[in-house]
Amino acid sequence: MARHLKTGRTPEQTSADAHKVRETVTAILESVETRGDAALRELSMRFDNWAPASFRLTEQEIESCLAQVSRRDLDDIRFAQAQVRNFARIQRDSMKDVEVETLPGVILGHKNMPVESVGCYVPGGKYPLVASAHMGVVTARVAGVPRVIAASPPFQGKPSPAVVAAMHLGGADEIYCLGGVQAIAAFGIGTESIAPVSVIVGPGNAYVAEAKRQLFGRVGIDLIAGPTETLVIADDSVDAEICATDLLGQAEHGFNTPAVLLTTSETLARATMEEVERLLKILPTAEYASVSWRDYGEVILCDTDEEMVREADRIASEHVQVMTRDPDYFLDTMRNYGALFLGPRTNVAFGDKVIGTNHTLPTGKAARYTGGLWVGKFIKTCTYQKVLTDEASALIGEYCSRLCVLEGFYGHAEQANIRVRRYGGRNVGYGQAAE
């Protein structure tokens, strides 16, 4: 039976945190809806000490940002975007329009069409998350979205040159230096200066995730992508250093990042906990990682690989790093995860930054019902039908008429009956079922 060698915050504590977040977000959304740009300006000043004449960057401001990024960094951004673009194109090519004759004279089909507009959020309060620009903007472009806008908060008192460069090189039509819930509100609600979008995508902190949740329905969203989560599944085929490194590599995101070790080796478990403490003494981002590890870190000891699968599916983590003798066993048997990283040669950072899969992934157990952001999130699959012959219309009409009357929908039935009368030559009474 699985047992905890280290636990994090209780579900009750986490629920209390979530309640505070909901109240704050609701108030901000209401303020933006009521007061538009004036609210954006006040909120941006309060949270980011940032209130320029316009949140949208001009072409000159964008060029100035590009000029501040080194050639190597620009080349690295282009390389990463090429990987993301290539995999997104492969995914897009897998989505086929279909048209089939299901009965003689009956044609059914579907078309895959991009949504009209997308707002891509790029977090940047603690770190300038360049990679999030690739994941949203580049993928939306591959999907064929006509209007792609992007926003990121100021970093150290100004637009982050690297983030702006990534947005621009990715193909954003409009770039805004605007962060947090106020940016999500501008995307979803719109203001005097920012036209709303059809879909909002991108990761963020708990407040950003909650804002997307509250706006869902008014606009589409990719998924609830809140604070980063990581799960390391390991056996004694690997060592404590690599396990601790992969745990802290995600724990540094912030103060509330769950980092969990799941293992069948008690020796590895205890050695990893010791190694985490050693690395925290030298990790430059220990200020954040140490708090996440203290409050949200867990170490769970299991008896078998099968038990680790059950625990992993219960946890439903955003990122799952598998370092065992048979990592493909977890690929074949696990059901609930955002993304799998199989074997010690790969890791979550590869997926986050450069390898080509999308790093906007489900958190908060949302992996039980959704995967991550991909080109299909920007696509609407819409069906259509054609009936080409009188005989087909009358045949379908007879079945439809009877089924509608069975449900008590006599107006629906008459839609079928009129076709039976006109195209089948049969006298079906108004509001009656076809015999």
C-alpha positions as CSV (number, residue, x, y, z in Angstrom):
1,M,0.0,0.0,0.0
2,A,1.3,3.5,-0.9
3,R,2.6,5.5,2.1
4,H,3.8,9.1,2.4
5,L,7.3,9.8,3.5
6,K,6.6,13.5,3.0
7,T,3.3,15.4,2.7
8,G,2.3,18.9,1.5
9,R,-0.6,21.2,2.3
10,T,-3.9,19.6,3.1
11,P,-6.9,19.7,0.8
12,E,-8.7,22.0,3.3
13,Q,-5.8,24.5,3.2
14,T,-5.8,24.4,-0.6
15,S,-9.6,25.0,-0.7
16,A,-9.3,28.1,1.5
17,D,-6.7,29.5,-0.8
18,A,-8.9,28.9,-3.8
19,H,-11.8,30.8,-2.2
20,K,-9.7,33.9,-1.7
21,V,-8.6,33.7,-5.3
22,R,-12.1,33.4,-6.6
23,E,-13.3,36.5,-4.8
24,T,-10.4,38.6,-6.0
25,V,-10.8,37.6,-9.6
26,T,-14.5,38.2,-9.6
27,A,-14.0,41.8,-8.4
28,I,-11.3,42.5,-11.1
29,L,-13.5,41.1,-13.9
30,E,-16.4,43.2,-12.8
31,S,-14.2,46.3,-12.6
32,V,-12.9,45.8,-16.2
33,E,-16.4,45.2,-17.5
34,T,-17.8,48.3,-15.9
35,R,-14.9,50.7,-16.4
36,G,-12.9,49.4,-19.3
37,D,-9.5,51.0,-20.0
38,A,-9.6,53.1,-16.8
39,A,-9.8,49.9,-14.7
40,L,-7.0,48.3,-16.7
41,R,-4.8,51.3,-16.0
42,E,-5.6,51.3,-12.3
43,L,-5.1,47.5,-11.9
44,S,-1.9,47.5,-13.9
45,M,-0.5,50.3,-11.7
46,R,-1.6,48.5,-8.5
47,F,-0.1,45.1,-9.4
48,D,2.7,45.9,-11.8
49,N,3.5,49.6,-11.2
50,W,2.9,50.1,-14.9
51,A,0.6,52.5,-16.7
52,P,1.8,53.6,-20.1
53,A,-0.1,55.8,-22.5
54,S,-1.0,52.6,-24.4
55,F,-0.6,49.0,-23.4
56,R,-0.3,48.0,-27.0
57,L,3.3,48.2,-28.3
58,T,4.0,50.2,-31.4
59,E,6.1,48.9,-34.2
60,Q,9.0,51.1,-33.0
61,E,8.7,49.7,-29.5
62,I,8.8,46.2,-30.9
63,E,11.8,46.9,-33.0
64,S,13.5,48.4,-29.9
65,C,12.9,45.2,-28.0
66,L,14.3,43.1,-30.8
67,A,17.4,45.3,-30.9
68,Q,18.0,44.5,-27.2
69,V,18.1,40.7,-27.7
70,S,21.4,39.1,-28.8
71,R,21.7,37.3,-32.1
72,R,22.3,34.0,-30.3
73,D,19.2,34.5,-28.2
74,L,17.1,35.3,-31.3
75,D,18.5,32.3,-33.1
76,D,17.6,30.1,-30.1
77,I,14.1,31.5,-30.1
78,R,13.8,30.8,-33.8
79,F,15.0,27.2,-33.3
80,A,12.5,26.6,-30.5
81,Q,9.7,28.0,-32.6
82,A,10.7,25.9,-35.5
83,Q,10.3,22.8,-33.4
84,V,6.9,23.9,-32.0
85,R,5.7,24.9,-35.5
86,N,6.8,21.6,-37.1
87,F,5.0,19.4,-34.5
88,A,1.9,21.7,-34.7
89,R,1.8,21.3,-38.5
90,I,2.0,17.5,-38.1
91,Q,-0.9,17.7,-35.6
92,R,-2.9,19.9,-38.0
93,D,-2.3,17.5,-40.9
94,S,-3.8,14.7,-38.8
95,M,-7.1,16.6,-38.6
96,K,-9.0,15.7,-41.8
97,D,-12.1,17.1,-43.3
98,V,-14.5,14.3,-44.0
99,E,-17.5,13.8,-46.4
100,V,-19.2,10.4,-46.7
101,E,-22.4,9.0,-48.2
102,T,-23.9,7.2,-45.3
103,L,-27.1,6.1,-47.1
104,P,-27.9,6.5,-50.8
105,G,-28.4,10.2,-51.4
106,V,-27.4,11.2,-47.8
107,I,-24.1,13.1,-47.4
108,L,-22.6,13.9,-44.0
109,G,-19.4,15.6,-43.4
110,H,-17.4,17.9,-41.2
111,K,-15.0,20.8,-41.7
112,N,-12.1,21.9,-39.5
113,M,-12.1,25.7,-39.3
114,P,-9.9,28.0,-37.2
115,V,-11.6,30.3,-34.7
116,E,-11.7,34.0,-35.6
117,S,-9.4,35.4,-32.9
118,V,-7.2,34.2,-30.0
119,G,-5.6,35.9,-27.0
120,C,-2.3,34.3,-26.0
121,Y,-1.2,35.0,-22.4
122,V,2.5,34.8,-21.6
123,P,3.3,34.9,-17.9
124,G,6.2,37.0,-16.9
125,G,5.9,38.4,-13.3
126,K,8.8,36.3,-11.8
127,Y,10.4,35.1,-15.0
128,P,10.1,36.3,-18.6
129,L,8.5,33.1,-19.9
130,V,9.6,33.3,-23.5
131,A,8.5,29.8,-24.3
132,S,4.9,30.5,-23.6
133,A,4.9,32.8,-26.6
134,H,5.9,29.9,-28.8
135,M,3.2,27.6,-27.4
136,G,0.3,30.0,-27.9
137,V,1.2,32.3,-30.8
138,V,3.0,29.9,-33.1
139,T,0.4,27.2,-32.6
140,A,-2.5,29.6,-33.3
141,R,-0.7,30.7,-36.5
142,V,-0.3,27.1,-37.7
143,A,-4.0,26.6,-37.0
144,G,-4.8,29.5,-39.3
145,V,-6.3,31.9,-36.8
146,P,-6.8,35.3,-38.6
147,R,-6.2,37.5,-35.5
148,V,-3.7,36.5,-32.9
149,I,-3.0,38.9,-30.0
150,A,-0.6,38.4,-27.1
151,A,0.0,40.0,-23.7
152,S,2.6,39.7,-21.0
153,P,3.2,41.7,-17.9
154,P,6.2,44.1,-17.6
155,F,9.4,42.5,-16.3
156,Q,11.6,44.7,-14.1
157,G,9.6,47.8,-15.0
158,K,9.4,47.5,-18.8
159,P,8.3,45.1,-21.6
160,S,10.6,42.0,-21.6
161,P,12.7,42.3,-24.8
162,A,13.0,38.5,-25.2
163,V,9.3,37.9,-24.6
164,V,8.3,40.6,-27.1
165,A,10.8,39.2,-29.6
166,A,9.2,35.7,-29.2
167,M,5.7,37.1,-29.7
168,H,6.8,39.1,-32.8
169,L,8.7,36.3,-34.3
170,G,5.9,33.9,-33.6
171,G,3.5,36.0,-35.6
172,A,1.4,38.0,-33.1
173,D,-0.7,40.7,-34.8
174,E,-1.0,42.8,-31.6
175,I,1.4,42.8,-28.6
176,Y,0.4,44.2,-25.3
177,C,2.5,44.8,-22.2
178,L,-0.3,43.9,-19.7
179,G,-0.4,41.2,-17.1
180,G,-2.5,39.1,-14.7
181,V,-6.2,39.0,-14.4
182,Q,-6.5,42.4,-16.0
183,A,-5.0,41.0,-19.2
184,I,-7.3,38.0,-19.2
185,A,-10.3,40.4,-18.6
186,A,-9.2,42.6,-21.6
187,F,-9.0,39.4,-23.8
188,G,-12.4,38.0,-22.7
189,I,-14.5,41.2,-22.1
190,G,-12.8,43.8,-24.2
191,T,-12.3,47.5,-23.5
192,E,-12.3,50.7,-25.5
193,S,-8.8,50.0,-26.9
194,I,-8.7,46.2,-26.9
195,A,-11.2,44.2,-29.0
196,P,-12.2,40.9,-27.3
197,V,-11.2,37.5,-28.7
198,S,-13.0,34.2,-29.3
199,V,-10.5,32.0,-27.3
200,I,-8.0,32.7,-24.5
201,V,-5.0,30.4,-24.1
202,G,-1.9,30.3,-22.0
203,P,-0.7,29.3,-18.6
204,G,-0.5,31.5,-15.5
205,N,-0.7,31.7,-11.8
206,A,-3.8,30.7,-9.8
207,Y,-5.4,34.1,-10.4
208,V,-5.0,33.8,-14.2
209,A,-6.4,30.3,-14.2
210,E,-9.4,31.4,-12.2
211,A,-10.0,34.3,-14.5
212,K,-10.1,32.0,-17.5
213,R,-12.4,29.7,-15.6
214,Q,-14.9,32.5,-14.8
215,L,-14.8,33.7,-18.4
216,F,-15.3,30.3,-19.9
217,G,-18.6,30.2,-21.9
218,R,-18.3,33.9,-22.7
219,V,-15.2,32.9,-24.6
220,G,-13.5,29.6,-25.2
221,I,-10.4,28.7,-23.2
222,D,-7.7,26.1,-23.8
223,L,-7.8,24.6,-20.3
224,I,-7.3,25.4,-16.7
225,A,-3.5,25.9,-16.6
226,G,-2.6,27.2,-13.1
227,P,0.6,26.7,-11.1
228,T,3.0,24.2,-12.5
229,E,2.9,20.6,-11.2
230,T,5.5,17.9,-11.6
231,L,5.5,14.2,-10.7
232,V,8.7,12.1,-10.9
233,I,8.2,8.4,-11.1
234,A,11.4,6.5,-10.4
235,D,12.8,3.2,-9.3
236,D,16.4,2.2,-8.2
237,S,17.6,2.3,-11.8
238,V,18.3,6.0,-11.3
239,D,20.0,8.1,-8.6
240,A,18.9,10.7,-6.1
241,E,20.7,13.6,-7.9
242,I,18.6,13.3,-11.1
243,C,15.4,12.9,-9.2
244,A,16.0,15.9,-7.0
245,T,17.1,18.0,-9.9
246,D,13.9,17.2,-11.8
247,L,11.8,18.0,-8.8
248,L,13.4,21.3,-8.1
249,G,13.5,22.2,-11.8
250,Q,9.8,22.7,-11.6
251,A,9.4,23.8,-8.0
252,E,11.3,27.0,-8.8
253,H,8.2,28.3,-10.7
254,G,6.8,29.8,-7.6
255,F,5.7,29.4,-4.0
256,N,2.8,26.9,-4.8
257,T,4.2,24.4,-7.2
258,P,3.5,20.7,-6.3
259,A,6.5,18.5,-6.8
260,V,6.0,14.8,-6.0
261,L,8.3,11.8,-6.0
262,L,6.7,8.4,-6.6
263,T,9.0,5.5,-6.1
264,T,9.3,1.8,-5.2
265,S,12.7,2.4,-3.6
266,E,12.8,3.7,0.0
267,T,16.5,4.1,-0.3
268,L,16.0,6.3,-3.4
269,A,13.2,8.2,-1.6
270,R,15.2,9.2,1.4
271,A,18.4,9.9,-0.6
272,T,16.3,12.2,-2.9
273,M,15.0,14.2,0.1
274,E,18.6,14.6,1.3
275,E,19.7,15.7,-2.2
276,V,16.9,18.2,-2.5
277,E,18.1,19.9,0.7
278,R,21.7,19.9,-0.6
279,L,20.7,21.5,-3.9
280,L,18.5,24.1,-2.3
281,K,21.6,25.5,-0.6
282,I,23.1,26.3,-4.1
283,L,20.1,26.7,-6.4
284,P,19.8,30.4,-7.4
285,T,16.0,30.2,-7.4
286,A,15.9,28.5,-4.0
287,E,13.8,31.4,-2.7
288,Y,10.8,30.0,-4.6
289,A,11.7,26.3,-4.9
290,S,12.3,25.8,-1.2
291,V,8.8,27.1,-0.3
292,S,7.1,25.0,-3.0
293,W,9.1,21.9,-1.7
294,R,8.3,22.7,1.9
295,D,4.5,23.3,1.4
296,Y,3.7,21.2,-1.7
297,G,6.4,18.6,-2.0
298,E,5.5,15.0,-1.5
299,V,7.3,11.7,-1.4
300,I,5.2,8.5,-1.9
301,L,6.5,5.0,-1.5
302,C,4.8,2.2,-3.4
303,D,5.3,-1.5,-3.5
304,T,5.0,-2.1,-7.3
305,D,4.9,-0.4,-10.6
306,E,1.2,-1.2,-10.8
307,E,0.6,0.7,-7.6
308,M,2.7,3.6,-8.9
309,V,0.4,3.8,-11.9
310,R,-2.7,3.9,-9.7
311,E,-1.2,6.6,-7.6
312,A,-0.1,8.6,-10.6
313,D,-3.6,8.4,-12.1
314,R,-5.0,9.6,-8.8
315,I,-2.6,12.6,-8.7
316,A,-3.2,13.4,-12.4
317,S,-0.2,15.6,-12.6
318,E,0.6,18.2,-15.3
319,H,4.1,16.8,-16.0
320,V,5.1,13.2,-15.4
321,Q,8.8,12.3,-15.6
322,V,9.2,8.5,-15.7
323,M,12.7,7.1,-14.9
324,T,12.3,3.4,-14.5
325,R,13.6,0.2,-16.1
326,D,10.5,0.1,-18.3
327,P,9.2,3.6,-18.9
328,D,7.0,2.4,-21.8
329,Y,4.9,0.4,-19.2
330,F,3.7,3.8,-17.9
331,L,3.0,5.0,-21.4
332,D,0.9,2.0,-22.1
333,T,-1.0,2.0,-18.8
334,M,-1.3,5.5,-17.4
335,R,-4.5,7.5,-18.2
336,N,-4.3,10.8,-16.3
337,Y,-1.4,13.2,-17.1
338,G,-0.7,16.4,-19.0
339,A,2.5,15.2,-20.7
340,L,4.8,12.2,-20.2
341,F,8.6,12.5,-20.3
342,L,9.9,8.9,-20.7
343,G,13.4,7.9,-19.6
344,P,16.2,9.9,-18.0
345,R,17.5,11.3,-21.3
346,T,14.4,13.6,-21.5
347,N,12.9,15.9,-18.9
348,V,10.2,18.5,-18.3
349,A,12.4,21.4,-19.2
350,F,12.9,20.0,-22.7
351,G,9.1,20.0,-23.2
352,D,8.8,23.4,-21.5
353,K,11.3,25.2,-23.7
354,V,12.3,23.6,-27.0
355,I,11.6,20.0,-28.0
356,G,8.3,20.9,-29.8
357,T,5.4,19.6,-27.8
358,N,3.2,22.2,-26.2
359,H,3.9,23.2,-22.6
360,T,0.5,24.6,-21.8
361,L,-0.9,21.6,-19.9
362,P,-3.8,20.7,-17.5
363,T,-3.3,21.3,-13.8
364,G,-5.5,20.8,-10.7
365,K,-6.4,17.2,-11.8
366,A,-7.9,18.5,-15.0
367,A,-5.8,15.8,-16.7
368,R,-8.6,13.4,-15.9
369,Y,-10.7,15.0,-18.7
370,T,-8.5,17.0,-21.0
371,G,-5.1,17.0,-22.6
372,G,-2.9,20.1,-23.2
373,L,-2.9,22.9,-25.7
374,W,-2.4,21.8,-29.3
375,V,-3.4,23.0,-32.7
376,G,-6.8,21.4,-32.4
377,K,-7.7,23.8,-29.5
378,F,-7.9,26.6,-32.1
379,I,-10.0,24.6,-34.5
380,K,-13.8,24.2,-34.6
381,T,-14.9,20.9,-36.1
382,C,-18.3,21.7,-37.6
383,T,-20.7,19.2,-39.2
384,Y,-22.9,19.6,-42.3
385,Q,-25.4,17.4,-44.2
386,K,-26.9,17.2,-47.6
387,V,-29.8,15.1,-48.9
388,L,-29.5,14.7,-52.7
389,T,-32.5,12.7,-53.7
390,D,-36.3,12.7,-53.1
391,E,-36.2,9.1,-52.0
392,A,-33.5,9.8,-49.4
393,S,-35.4,12.8,-48.0
394,A,-38.7,10.8,-47.7
395,L,-36.9,7.8,-46.1
396,I,-35.2,9.8,-43.4
397,G,-38.3,11.9,-43.0
398,E,-40.4,8.9,-42.1
399,Y,-38.1,7.8,-39.3
400,C,-37.6,11.3,-38.1
401,S,-41.4,11.9,-38.0
402,R,-42.1,8.9,-35.8
403,L,-39.1,9.7,-33.5
404,C,-40.2,13.3,-33.0
405,V,-43.8,12.2,-32.1
406,L,-42.3,9.7,-29.7
407,E,-40.7,12.6,-27.8
408,G,-43.8,14.9,-28.1
409,F,-42.2,17.3,-30.6
410,Y,-45.0,17.8,-33.1
411,G,-43.4,20.8,-34.7
412,H,-40.3,18.9,-35.3
413,A,-42.4,16.0,-36.7
414,E,-43.9,18.4,-39.2
415,Q,-40.5,19.4,-40.5
416,A,-40.1,15.8,-41.5
417,N,-43.7,15.3,-42.6
418,I,-43.6,18.1,-45.2
419,R,-40.6,16.3,-46.8
420,V,-42.4,13.0,-46.8
421,R,-45.4,14.7,-48.5
422,R,-43.4,16.6,-51.1
423,Y,-40.7,14.2,-51.9
424,G,-42.3,10.9,-51.1
425,G,-45.8,11.5,-52.4
426,R,-47.4,10.3,-49.1
427,N,-50.3,12.0,-47.4
428,V,-49.1,12.5,-43.8
429,G,-51.5,14.6,-41.6
430,Y,-50.2,17.7,-39.9
431,G,-48.7,16.9,-36.6
432,Q,-49.0,13.2,-37.1
433,A,-46.4,10.4,-37.2
434,A,-45.6,8.9,-40.6
435,E,-46.8,5.4,-40.8
